[in-house]
Amino acid sequence: MAAAALRGVLGLGGIRWLRRGRSTSVTDHLGLLSPSNGLPLPSYCRSYRTVLCTELAKPLIIRTVPSPPLQPQEVRVGIHCCGVNFADILACQGLYQEKHALPFTPGMEFSGVVMETGTDVSTVQKGDRVLGVTSSKAMAEECIIDQKMLWRIPDGVSYKHAAALPVSYGTASLALERRAHVQPGETVLVTAAAGATGLATIDIATNVFKAKVIAAAGSDHKCNVALQKGATHSVNYSQNSLKDEVKKLTGNRGVNVAIDAVGGDIFKQALHSLAWEGRIVVVGFAGGTVPSFSANLLLLKNVSAMGVYWGRYRKEEFPLFSSSISSALRYCYEGKIEPHIGEVFELEEVLKI
């Protein structure tokens, strides 16, 4: 996959999908039944298709590989949907903070059905609909994963929506609640508002925390997408000064919270847009530039600058990590949020993304 193609994968909605083929039963589709007696084949006789990154910034390929046996705590999941995130793009370019040894299978979030469980697994059972999170290997027809990294999908939540939740909504939830402590009625500025995390942040801020959102994006079309998601106002920062427009929209008061995924000059303008005791949370640098700024800016209005790396909570504070996913599933089940899905691809169409 060429670098240009990698950058284009997120498109307007910020998320695209790889989905298994035609809608049939998991076992039938993956060819797991013996043609002679209908009994399940042992894992060492099975194989599955997986996407592989064999060279950085080069086209991805599809290969058939053998199914390994399970360890006692592991679960084999037949994957229905896999989210494609900006982190996957960076990983395939060798630019992500977590490096993968080549070859590797990209994909950090997925939904599917439990096919088989290890001898010590107690949290899920065969046939359960589950959502899973992993550092890689989700862009395949099946995935082996530790039981603690699976969450049951409530009835009424689709595979597509479930697979959209972990990375973007987990990040948005921790940024707004854990780090920024957003309160009802506060005003939140969201940059890169039409990306996956941006739209998730708008969704949670408006529909869960009852905040007002100013969406900032690089085109009128993206601004319209953010407005449709629930933002009160929008700013096209490719045509106008973000700082000046926020001042106008807030009557010179500024915003209580800013969630920035762009970096560079946009981060600096968002920082200057904070109100007294405002909070800015860095969630990424989609613009490609890591900003630096004078610390005296924090003193002038008693503002706070912080970051959130959602994946790190998995190692440092797993209960919070798990809660961010459970909460997103609950909000989705209750109809409070609805993930935006930009486009759906079949596994065979991997070269298009």
FENJO-V373684 format. One record per residue. N is the residue number from 1. SS is DSSP state (helix for helix, strand for strand, loop for the rest). PHI is phi in whole degrees, -180 to 180 (999 if undefined). NEAR is the number of other ideal C-beta (glycine too) atoms within 12 Angstrom. Layout:
[[N	SS	PHI	NEAR] [N	SS	PHI	NEAR]]
This chain:
[[1	loop	999	31] [2	loop	-71	19] [3	helix	-60	20] [4	helix	-62	12] [5	helix	-66	21] [6	helix	-63	32] [7	helix	-67	21] [8	helix	-84	19] [9	loop	-64	41] [10	loop	-73	36] [11	loop	56	28] [12	loop	-70	30] [13	loop	-81	33] [14	loop	89	44] [15	loop	-135	44] [16	strand	-129	38] [17	strand	-130	45] [18	strand	-110	45] [19	strand	-128	33] [20	loop	-64	38] [21	loop	-68	21] [22	loop	-58	13] [23	loop	-83	13] [24	loop	-137	16] [25	loop	-66	17] [26	helix	-60	32] [27	helix	-66	25] [28	helix	-67	17] [29	helix	-65	25] [30	helix	-86	34] [31	loop	68	24] [32	loop	-99	30] [33	strand	-104	20] [34	loop	-66	14] [35	loop	-68	10] [36	loop	-89	7] [37	loop	-128	8] [38	loop	76	11] [39	loop	-83	12] [40	strand	-61	21] [41	loop	-78	23] [42	loop	-65	16] [43	helix	-59	24] [44	helix	-72	11] [45	helix	-98	16] [46	loop	-101	29] [47	strand	-148	20] [48	strand	-150	36] [49	strand	-92	30] [50	strand	-141	35] [51	strand	-86	40] [52	strand	-126	28] [53	strand	-100	36] [54	loop	-98	22] [55	loop	-140	18] [56	loop	-67	26] [57	loop	60	22] [58	loop	-123	20] [59	loop	-58	22] [60	loop	-76	41] [61	strand	-130	26] [62	strand	-113	24] [63	strand	-133	22] [64	strand	-96	19] [65	strand	-129	23] [66	strand	-72	18] [67	loop	-84	31] [68	loop	-75	21] [69	loop	-72	17] [70	loop	-88	28] [71	loop	-85	19] [72	loop	-54	14] [73	loop	-94	20] [74	strand	-99	32] [75	strand	-130	39] [76	strand	-99	41] [77	strand	-117	50] [78	strand	-83	42] [79	strand	-82	46] [80	strand	-99	43] [81	strand	-139	46] [82	strand	-133	50] [83	strand	-75	53] [84	strand	-113	48] [85	loop	-116	49] [86	helix	-59	39] [87	helix	-63	45] [88	helix	-65	43] [89	helix	-62	38] [90	helix	-63	30] [91	helix	-62	36] [92	helix	-73	43] [93	helix	-97	28] [94	loop	78	22] [95	loop	-108	23] [96	loop	-80	27] [97	loop	-66	16] [98	loop	-101	22] [99	loop	-88	17] [100	loop	-112	28] [101	loop	-72	14] [102	loop	-78	20] [103	loop	-79	21] [104	strand	-143	32] [105	loop	-100	40] [106	loop	-72	46] [107	loop	112	47] [108	loop	-113	45] [109	strand	-144	51] [110	strand	-156	51] [111	strand	-134	44] [112	strand	179	43] [113	strand	-122	39] [114	strand	-66	37] [115	strand	-97	39] [116	strand	-160	36] [117	strand	-126	29] [118	loop	-71	26] [119	loop	-65	14] [120	loop	-103	15] [121	loop	-79	28] [122	loop	-127	14] [123	loop	-88	23] [124	loop	-136	32] [125	loop	-140	19] [126	loop	-55	21] [127	loop	96	19] [128	loop	-66	29] [129	strand	-85	34] [130	strand	-136	44] [131	strand	-110	50] [132	strand	-132	50] [133	strand	-129	44] [134	loop	-148	37] [135	loop	-75	30] [136	loop	-166	35] [137	loop	77	35] [138	loop	-85	43] [139	loop	-85	47] [140	strand	-158	41] [141	loop	-79	44] [142	strand	-149	45] [143	strand	-145	48] [144	strand	-100	40] [145	strand	-150	41] [146	strand	-64	27] [147	helix	-59	30] [148	helix	-72	24] [149	helix	-98	33] [150	strand	-120	40] [151	strand	-130	40] [152	strand	-68	28] [153	loop	-89	37] [154	loop	-64	24] [155	loop	-59	12] [156	loop	96	15] [157	loop	-98	30] [158	loop	-74	26] [159	helix	-60	35] [160	helix	-64	33] [161	helix	-67	37] [162	helix	-62	41] [163	helix	-69	50] [164	helix	-82	47] [165	helix	-81	51] [166	helix	-56	51] [167	helix	-68	45] [168	helix	-73	48] [169	helix	-76	49] [170	helix	-63	47] [171	helix	-63	47] [172	helix	-62	55] [173	helix	-63	45] [174	helix	-69	42] [175	helix	-64	42] [176	helix	-78	42] [177	helix	-90	32] [178	helix	-73	27] [179	helix	-93	30] [180	loop	-87	41] [181	loop	51	22] [182	loop	-63	36] [183	loop	-117	19] [184	loop	-55	17] [185	loop	88	16] [186	loop	-73	30] [187	strand	-105	37] [188	strand	-118	54] [189	strand	-96	56] [190	strand	-121	58] [191	loop	-92	55] [192	loop	49	46] [193	loop	-68	55] [194	loop	-96	42] [195	loop	-81	46] [196	helix	-59	49] [197	helix	-69	49] [198	helix	-61	52] [199	helix	-66	45] [200	helix	-64	53] [201	helix	-64	55] [202	helix	-60	50] [203	helix	-59	43] [204	helix	-72	42] [205	helix	-60	48] [206	helix	-81	37] [207	helix	-95	28] [208	loop	-107	30] [209	loop	-93	34] [210	loop	58	20] [211	loop	-97	35] [212	strand	-95	28] [213	strand	-122	46] [214	strand	-104	46] [215	strand	-94	47] [216	strand	-121	48] [217	strand	-150	40] [218	loop	-94	30] [219	loop	-156	21] [220	helix	-63	20] [221	helix	-63	19] [222	helix	-67	37] [223	helix	-62	35] [224	helix	-65	18] [225	helix	-61	31] [226	helix	-65	43] [227	helix	-65	27] [228	helix	-65	22] [229	helix	-79	37] [230	loop	131	34] [231	loop	-64	36] [232	loop	-80	26] [233	strand	-137	28] [234	strand	-141	37] [235	strand	-134	40] [236	strand	-90	27] [237	loop	-80	38] [238	loop	-85	20] [239	loop	-119	17] [240	loop	-133	21] [241	loop	-72	21] [242	helix	-61	42] [243	helix	-61	30] [244	helix	-67	18] [245	helix	-67	29] [246	helix	-65	39] [247	helix	-58	23] [248	helix	-63	18] [249	helix	-71	27] [250	loop	-110	28] [251	loop	62	11] [252	loop	70	15] [253	loop	-80	21] [254	loop	90	36] [255	strand	-102	49] [256	strand	-75	37] [257	strand	-138	43] [258	strand	-128	53] [259	strand	-112	55] [260	strand	-113	50] [261	loop	-118	45] [262	loop	-102	40] [263	strand	84	27] [264	helix	57	26] [265	helix	-68	25] [266	helix	-65	41] [267	helix	-59	39] [268	helix	-63	30] [269	helix	-67	34] [270	helix	-65	46] [271	helix	-62	42] [272	helix	-69	33] [273	loop	-88	43] [274	strand	-74	39] [275	strand	-82	29] [276	strand	-56	17] [277	strand	57	22] [278	strand	-74	36] [279	strand	-131	40] [280	strand	-117	44] [281	strand	-120	44] [282	strand	-90	36] [283	loop	-118	42] [284	loop	171	45] [285	loop	-135	28] [286	loop	-61	34] [287	loop	-75	28] [288	loop	92	19] [289	strand	-122	16] [290	loop	-83	19] [291	loop	-80	27] [292	loop	-129	15] [293	loop	-152	23] [294	loop	-79	13] [295	loop	-66	12] [296	helix	-65	11] [297	helix	-63	24] [298	helix	-71	20] [299	helix	-76	13] [300	helix	-57	18] [301	loop	-123	23] [302	loop	53	15] [303	loop	-96	30] [304	strand	-121	26] [305	strand	-119	31] [306	strand	-148	24] [307	strand	-128	27] [308	loop	-142	35] [309	loop	-115	28] [310	helix	-54	40] [311	helix	-63	33] [312	helix	-69	19] [313	helix	-63	26] [314	helix	-58	28] [315	helix	-91	13] [316	helix	-90	14] [317	loop	-143	18] [318	helix	-59	18] [319	helix	-55	15] [320	helix	-68	23] [321	helix	-58	31] [322	helix	-64	26] [323	helix	-63	22] [324	helix	-64	38] [325	helix	-78	43] [326	helix	-60	26] [327	helix	-64	31] [328	helix	-63	45] [329	helix	-62	38] [330	helix	-66	24] [331	helix	-61	31] [332	helix	-67	37] [333	helix	-62	24] [334	loop	-79	16] [335	loop	81	15] [336	loop	-77	23] [337	loop	-129	34] [338	loop	-147	29] [339	loop	-58	42] [340	loop	-85	38] [341	loop	-111	30] [342	loop	-69	29] [343	strand	-166	25] [344	strand	-119	28] [345	strand	-119	29] [346	strand	-79	25] [347	helix	-57	39] [348	helix	-66	19] [349	helix	-95	22] [350	helix	-59	34] [351	helix	-72	20] [352	helix	-82	21] [353	loop	-105	38]]
